[in-house]
Amino acid sequence: MVNLLEKTRKQYKEVTKPNQDGVNEYRIIYDFGTSSIASEAGFLQPFFRLFTPAKATKGRKLNSLYGHSLNPYKDTLMDYATIVQYKLGKVGISSWEDYNRLLSVHIARCPLNCWHCYVGECLKHDCGTCSFNGKCGQNRRNELKVKEELVPSKTIVNKFIEQRDHDASNGIKTNILRVTGGEPFLAPEMILEMLQDIKNQGLGKEVFIWTETNLVPLIQPYNADPLISSEILTDLGKFSNFCVHPCFHGLNKENFEEVTGEKIVDYDLLVGAFRRLIDAGIDVYPSFGSNMSSLEEVETFYYKISSIDENLPLRFTLIEYDLDYQPVKWRREVSDEFAKEHTMVYDRFQVIEKWDSLLKASTGYAYGDIPRHLVPKKKVRAG
């Protein structure tokens, strides 16, 4: 665990740097090179990538109350758009489709090495910490034409607004700035600065920030201060145009290592990191991988989460990770050893069925029955 936390602290220092004027700049993927969205018509800035959450052609659907025939054994619940519509107070005012277009900016580091990750190594690690260092050829980044830069948060917000205005002039609705990665909570100050900047520009009720985390930077060590202070989390929790998608990579410490390639001495540290978000008043929409998680641990994990709030498991979406992404295939091709150590795929149908039965027994709702943003909150229990 010490090694993982040390690695995370080191990456945090690489991601956040004050410039000569004392203004923080943040290390992002500035140009995705051969996979850059800048090659598509209508994009003004290469550091943005487009993500369309609800996409029926890929089996990513909304809750059935929104007209989607969600089959949890076939489809993935991907309801970002309706969550944002609700949180911005736009239900009945504008369509959820106005919030189904996310412009993503990628933090250029991550402390984990998840084998199923759709993001290639060159977009989230430097060569010194990459699992494939020495196996991929020394010029891979150059071949892919990937570039990273230190950029102030204000520049990112201004470029997003410029793109948003450009899109609007072409009849396209762009209302969500997604901070992804890599690991977004290696730059919590950037997220906070963005939210404040959006508010100062009078767009707090129009523009939403969606972000994710693997929870590792949020860990509260037993005998040390956390990397991210409670004060920053509390400040983030004050913004209604903001939420976090925490991703649990594995449901116990063995499963975590199997998925991420990293060791953790106590899995409860991750559950505690998750709780820190909730205690700070941050709205969370968590997930775990239905095909990456051990069936044997589903029930134990369920009760760990419900011990915080008995309705909290209703906020989860169980994601089937797509193993056909090129970076996943590339990892298998480049390193047989890596594949043998980490490519464990579980029966998602059994995992979803177990989660569904636990929900019904504890809450009376089936998985996917109730829109996640309408899940009633109970009084959070003392930790």
C-alpha positions in Angstrom: 0.0 0.0 0.0 2.9 2.4 0.8 4.1 2.0 -2.8 0.7 2.8 -4.3 0.3 5.9 -2.2 3.9 7.0 -2.9 3.2 6.5 -6.6 0.0 8.5 -6.3 1.7 11.4 -4.4 4.5 11.5 -7.0 2.0 11.7 -9.8 0.1 14.4 -8.0 3.2 16.5 -8.0 3.8 15.9 -11.7 0.2 16.9 -12.6 0.0 20.1 -10.6 2.6 22.8 -11.1 2.6 26.5 -10.3 3.9 28.7 -13.2 6.2 31.7 -12.8 3.2 33.9 -11.8 2.2 31.4 -9.1 -0.9 30.2 -11.1 -1.4 26.4 -11.0 -1.1 24.6 -14.3 -2.2 21.0 -14.8 -0.7 18.2 -16.9 -3.3 17.1 -19.5 -3.1 15.3 -22.8 -2.8 18.3 -25.1 -2.9 16.3 -28.4 -4.1 12.8 -28.8 -2.1 12.4 -31.9 -3.3 9.7 -34.3 -6.5 9.4 -32.3 -7.1 13.1 -32.0 -10.6 14.5 -32.2 -9.1 17.5 -33.8 -9.1 15.5 -37.1 -13.0 15.7 -37.0 -14.7 18.6 -38.5 -16.0 21.3 -36.1 -13.4 20.9 -33.3 -11.3 23.9 -32.3 -9.0 22.4 -29.7 -7.1 19.1 -29.8 -7.2 18.6 -26.0 -10.9 17.8 -26.0 -12.4 14.4 -26.8 -16.1 13.7 -27.4 -18.1 11.2 -25.3 -21.8 10.3 -25.9 -23.0 8.5 -22.8 -26.5 7.2 -23.9 -25.8 5.4 -27.2 -28.3 2.6 -28.0 -26.0 1.3 -30.8 -23.5 0.4 -28.1 -26.1 -0.8 -25.6 -25.7 2.2 -23.4 -29.1 3.2 -22.3 -31.1 5.4 -19.8 -33.5 4.2 -17.2 -36.7 2.7 -18.7 -38.7 5.6 -17.3 -37.2 7.7 -20.1 -38.4 5.5 -22.9 -35.5 3.2 -23.1 -36.1 -0.5 -22.9 -33.2 -1.1 -20.5 -32.4 -4.8 -20.2 -29.7 -4.9 -17.4 -28.5 -8.3 -18.6 -27.9 -7.0 -22.1 -27.4 -3.2 -21.8 -25.3 -0.9 -19.7 -27.1 1.8 -17.6 -25.5 5.0 -18.8 -27.7 7.9 -17.5 -25.3 10.8 -17.3 -27.6 12.9 -19.5 -30.7 12.6 -17.3 -28.7 13.2 -14.1 -27.3 16.4 -15.5 -30.7 17.5 -16.8 -32.1 17.0 -13.3 -29.3 18.7 -11.4 -29.3 21.8 -13.6 -33.1 22.1 -13.1 -33.9 21.6 -16.7 -36.5 18.8 -16.5 -39.5 19.9 -18.4 -37.5 22.9 -19.8 -35.1 21.2 -22.2 -34.6 17.6 -23.5 -32.2 15.2 -21.8 -30.6 14.9 -25.3 -29.2 18.4 -24.7 -26.9 16.8 -22.0 -25.8 13.7 -23.9 -22.7 15.4 -25.4 -19.6 15.6 -23.1 -16.4 17.3 -24.0 -13.6 15.5 -22.1 -10.2 16.7 -21.0 -7.8 14.0 -19.9 -5.5 14.2 -16.9 -2.2 12.7 -18.1 -1.4 10.4 -15.1 -3.0 7.4 -13.3 -1.6 5.4 -10.4 -3.4 2.2 -11.6 -2.7 -0.2 -14.5 -6.1 -1.7 -15.1 -5.8 -4.2 -17.9 -9.3 -3.5 -19.3 -8.8 0.3 -19.5 -9.9 1.8 -22.9 -7.2 4.5 -22.5 -3.8 3.6 -23.9 -0.7 3.7 -21.7 0.8 6.7 -23.5 -2.2 8.8 -22.4 -2.0 8.2 -18.7 1.6 7.3 -17.7 5.0 8.6 -18.4 7.6 6.0 -19.5 9.1 5.7 -16.0 5.9 4.3 -14.5 4.4 2.5 -17.4 3.9 -1.2 -17.1 5.1 -1.7 -20.6 8.3 0.3 -20.3 10.9 -1.6 -22.4 8.3 -3.7 -24.1 6.6 -1.3 -26.5 9.6 0.3 -28.3 11.1 3.6 -27.1 9.4 5.7 -29.7 5.8 4.7 -29.2 4.7 8.1 -27.9 6.4 9.8 -30.9 4.8 7.3 -33.3 1.4 8.0 -31.8 2.2 11.8 -31.8 0.9 12.1 -28.3 1.6 15.4 -26.5 1.0 16.5 -23.0 1.2 20.1 -21.6 0.8 22.0 -18.4 -2.4 24.2 -18.9 -4.2 26.6 -16.5 -7.7 25.7 -15.6 -8.9 29.0 -16.9 -7.6 28.2 -20.4 -9.5 24.9 -20.4 -12.8 26.6 -19.3 -12.4 29.4 -21.9 -11.7 26.9 -24.7 -14.7 24.9 -23.6 -16.9 27.9 -23.7 -15.5 28.9 -27.1 -16.3 25.3 -28.4 -19.7 25.5 -26.8 -20.5 28.8 -28.6 -19.2 27.4 -31.9 -21.4 24.3 -31.5 -24.5 26.4 -30.6 -24.0 28.4 -33.8 -24.3 25.1 -35.7 -27.4 23.9 -33.7 -25.4 21.5 -31.4 -25.9 21.5 -27.6 -22.7 21.2 -25.6 -23.2 21.7 -21.9 -20.9 19.3 -20.1 -17.2 19.5 -19.4 -15.9 16.1 -18.4 -12.7 15.8 -16.4 -11.4 12.3 -17.0 -8.1 10.6 -17.3 -5.9 9.1 -16.2 -7.1 10.0 -12.7 -9.0 13.4 -12.3 -8.5 13.5 -8.5 -4.8 14.0 -9.1 -5.9 17.6 -9.9 -8.8 18.4 -7.5 -7.7 22.0 -7.4 -8.2 22.2 -11.1 -11.8 20.9 -10.8 -12.5 23.5 -8.1 -11.0 26.3 -10.1 -13.1 25.3 -13.1 -16.3 25.3 -11.1 -15.6 28.7 -9.6 -14.7 30.1 -13.1 -17.9 28.8 -14.6 -19.8 30.4 -11.7 -18.0 33.7 -12.2 -18.9 33.7 -15.9 -22.6 33.3 -15.0 -22.9 29.8 -16.4 -23.4 27.8 -13.1 -26.9 26.9 -14.1 -26.0 26.0 -17.7 -22.6 24.2 -17.7 -22.0 21.1 -15.7 -18.7 19.4 -14.7 -18.7 15.6 -14.6 -15.7 13.7 -13.3 -14.6 10.3 -12.2 -12.2 8.8 -9.7 -10.7 5.4 -8.9 -10.7 6.6 -5.3 -7.0 6.0 -4.7 -6.0 9.7 -4.3 -8.9 10.1 -1.7 -7.6 7.4 0.6 -7.2 8.4 4.2 -4.1 6.5 5.5 -4.2 5.2 9.0 -1.2 7.2 10.2 -0.8 10.1 7.8 -2.7 13.0 6.3 -4.6 12.3 3.1 -3.3 13.6 -0.2 -6.6 15.5 -0.8 -7.8 17.6 2.2 -11.4 17.5 3.5 -11.5 21.2 2.9 -11.1 20.8 -0.8 -13.8 18.1 -0.9 -16.2 20.3 1.1 -15.7 23.2 -1.3 -16.4 20.9 -4.2 -19.6 19.7 -2.5 -21.0 23.2 -2.5 -21.5 23.2 -6.3 -24.8 21.8 -7.6 -23.5 21.7 -11.2 -21.0 19.0 -10.3 -21.0 15.3 -9.6 -18.5 12.4 -9.3 -18.5 8.9 -10.8 -16.4 6.8 -8.4 -15.3 3.5 -10.0 -14.5 0.5 -7.8 -11.9 -1.6 -9.5 -12.5 -4.9 -7.8 -14.7 -5.7 -4.8 -11.9 -6.9 -2.4 -8.2 -6.5 -2.2 -7.4 -9.6 -4.3 -9.9 -8.6 -7.0 -8.4 -5.0 -6.9 -4.9 -6.3 -7.5 -6.2 -8.7 -10.3 -7.8 -5.8 -12.1 -5.4 -2.9 -11.4 -2.0 -4.6 -11.1 -1.5 -2.8 -7.8 -1.5 -4.0 -4.2 -3.7 -2.6 -1.4 -3.3 -3.9 2.1 -6.9 -3.1 3.3 -9.8 -2.8 0.9 -11.8 -0.8 3.5 -9.4 2.1 2.7 -11.2 2.4 -0.7 -14.6 2.3 0.9 -13.4 5.0 3.3 -12.2 7.1 0.4 -15.7 6.7 -1.1 -17.3 7.8 2.1 -15.2 10.9 2.2 -16.9 12.1 -1.0 -20.3 11.5 0.6 -19.4 13.1 3.9 -18.3 16.2 1.9 -21.8 16.5 0.4 -20.6 15.6 -3.1 -23.2 13.9 -5.3 -22.0 10.5 -6.3 -23.0 8.0 -9.0 -20.7 5.0 -8.5 -20.0 1.9 -10.5 -18.1 -1.3 -10.6 -17.4 -3.7 -13.4 -19.9 -6.5 -13.8 -17.4 -8.5 -15.8 -14.4 -7.6 -13.7 -15.8 -8.5 -10.2 -15.9 -11.7 -8.2 -19.4 -13.0 -7.6 -18.3 -14.3 -4.2 -17.6 -10.8 -2.9 -20.7 -9.1 -4.3 -22.8 -9.6 -1.1 -20.0 -8.5 1.2 -19.4 -5.4 -0.8 -23.1 -4.6 -1.0 -23.4 -4.5 2.8 -20.2 -2.4 3.2 -21.9 0.2 0.9 -25.3 -0.1 2.5 -23.8 0.4 6.0 -23.1 4.0 4.9 -26.7 4.5 3.5 -29.1 1.6 2.9 -30.3 3.2 -0.3 -26.7 3.9 -1.6 -26.5 0.7 -3.6 -29.4 1.9 -5.8 -27.0 4.6 -7.0 -24.6 2.1 -8.6 -24.4 1.1 -12.2 -22.8 -2.2 -13.1 -20.7 -1.6 -16.2 -19.7 -4.3 -18.6 -16.2 -3.3 -19.7 -15.7 -3.6 -23.5 -12.6 -5.8 -24.1 -12.5 -5.0 -27.8 -10.9 -1.6 -27.4 -7.6 -1.3 -29.2 -5.5 -0.6 -26.1 -6.8 -3.8 -24.5 -5.9 -5.8 -27.5 -2.5 -4.1 -27.7 -1.7 -5.0 -24.1 -2.4 -8.7 -24.8 -0.3 -8.6 -28.0 2.7 -6.8 -26.4 2.9 -8.8 -23.1 1.8 -12.4 -22.6 2.9 -12.1 -19.0 0.7 -9.1 -18.4 -2.3 -10.9 -19.9 -1.8 -14.0 -17.9 -1.6 -12.0 -14.6 -4.5 -9.8 -15.2 -7.1 -10.9 -17.7 -9.7 -12.5 -15.4 -13.3 -12.0 -16.8 -16.3 -12.9 -14.7 -19.9 -13.9 -15.5 -21.6 -10.5 -15.6 -25.1 -12.1 -15.6 -24.5 -13.8 -12.3 -23.1 -10.6 -10.8 -26.0 -8.5 -11.9 -28.5 -11.1 -10.8 -26.9 -11.1 -7.3 -26.9 -7.3 -7.1 -30.5 -7.2 -8.2 -31.6 -9.8 -5.6 -29.9 -7.9 -2.9 -31.5 -4.6 -3.9 -35.0 -6.2 -4.0 -34.5 -7.7 -0.6 -33.1 -4.5 1.0 -34.9 -1.7 -0.8 -37.9 -3.1 -2.7 -36.5 -1.9 -6.0 -34.9 -3.9 -8.8 -31.6 -2.9 -10.4 -32.3 0.0 -12.9 -35.9 0.5 -11.6 -35.5 4.0 -10.3 -33.5 6.8 -11.9 -30.3 7.2 -9.9 -30.8 10.9 -9.3 -34.1 10.2 -7.7 -32.8 7.6 -5.2 -34.0 8.8 -1.8 -31.2 9.5 0.7 -31.2 8.1 4.2 -29.4 9.7 7.0 -25.8 8.8 6.6 -24.6 6.6 9.4 -21.7 7.6 11.6 -18.4 6.1 10.4 
